[in-house]
Amino acid sequence: MKTKSHILKRGALCVGVLFALTACGSFTPESSKDVVQKFKKATTEIKAADFAVEGTMVGLDKGDKIDLNVGVGAKFDRREGVDRKGDLKLKLGGSMAAGGKSLSGDVDVEVRTLGDNFFFNIAKLDADDPAMAKYKEIIDGYRGKWLKLASDFIPESLKQFQKKDEKALEREKQLKELFVGIDLFDVNKEFGVESLNGKKVYHYGVKLNEAGLKDYARKSARVDGREMSDAEVDQSVSFASTVTNIELWIGAEDYYLYKGVITLSGGEAEKMGKSKLDVTFTGNSYNADPKIVSPENPESFNPITLMMQLQLLNPPAEEAPAKDEAVIEPVKEVVPAKKK
């Protein structure tokens, strides 16, 4: 009897633990419409982020060919009470052939901004173009070190991006409201709830809503104080016809985008060539400190110095001497000979 009682107690304990685990892990999926709306709203409230984008592009058109790989790592911090900061890492590599000529190369650069300070680092800038070989010694002098751009040479557009005035903030607010209020895409496939890097996410297949895109194009133009013609609207959303696949992985708790893929394909080999672009987005963190700090001991960079160095390698061609103006000699008077 004691043995039977012991077994019953253990069984009851197991059932209780199982029930507790089930209750703690219970999850009621929301409708895709609600999730998408919350995702759009959460996107407009992002003040800081750490994300990456990878893309490949291949194209072929009547013998011309392009094959590129792009990698972007980006961080930004625009939270209240902290200096505006940003960090962008760009890696670009590949080859292209056009007009009987081919070119391949690799680029690896990083740009960092902290308030009014702009820094950049050229880790790699290589190409098999003979012109690049000509400038190699100059480029090597800047390679692999942090350079600080003098304030006087920072474009005004970048300064405005860092410090948005009231007009720019109001425009941004209106565009966010349009993004949330207009149906720019629709869910056409629900893959279910999945786990992605330890996060519970909704996995959707979506398609662009052409009517919504046109509505957004018109209304966003009005925010900028202009009206778009029907032809301009059609042109602005023409890319939608080339989108063949979009998938989103949206956080089930915070509704941020943790992964997204998009494929664009277009063209026919006989007419306009074939092309394909695959892009993958990965969200690492949102509204947290992305750890962007000022580089240690950066060197001052003056673009004028670089321009002078390049000019020394490309001296202006000597002008051809001006042709002397034709000299018109006076007609000599002809004196008739005397008769003998």
Number of C-alpha atoms within 10 A of each C-alpha: 6 7 8 8 10 11 12 12 12 11 12 12 12 12 12 12 12 12 12 12 11 11 10 9 9 9 10 6 11 11 9 17 11 9 18 22 17 16 19 20 18 15 17 15 11 15 14 19 19 21 19 17 18 16 18 18 18 18 18 19 17 12 10 15 17 18 17 18 17 16 18 17 16 20 22 24 24 17 15 8 6 9 14 18 24 24 21 16 17 16 18 18 18 18 17 17 15 13 7 7 8 14 14 16 16 16 16 18 17 18 18 23 22 18 13 14 15 20 21 22 20 19 17 17 18 16 18 13 12 10 9 14 13 13 13 14 11 15 17 14 9 16 16 15 16 23 21 21 18 14 12 8 11 13 9 10 9 12 15 11 10 18 14 12 10 9 9 13 12 13 13 15 13 14 19 17 13 17 20 18 14 16 19 18 16 16 17 12 13 14 11 11 17 16 13 15 9 7 13 16 24 26 23 22 17 17 18 20 16 17 14 17 21 20 16 21 19 18 17 20 14 12 14 10 8 11 15 15 10 11 8 14 18 15 11 15 17 14 12 14 12 15 17 14 15 19 21 20 27 27 22 21 11 13 20 21 24 21 21 19 18 17 18 18 19 17 15 12 12 9 9 12 16 17 20 18 18 16 17 17 19 17 18 15 16 22 15 13 15 20 12 16 12 14 15 7 10 15 14 12 17 15 12 10 10 13 10 11 13 14 11 9 11 10 8 8 6 6 6 6 6 6 6 6 6 6 6 6 6 6 6 6 6 6 6 6 6 5 4 3
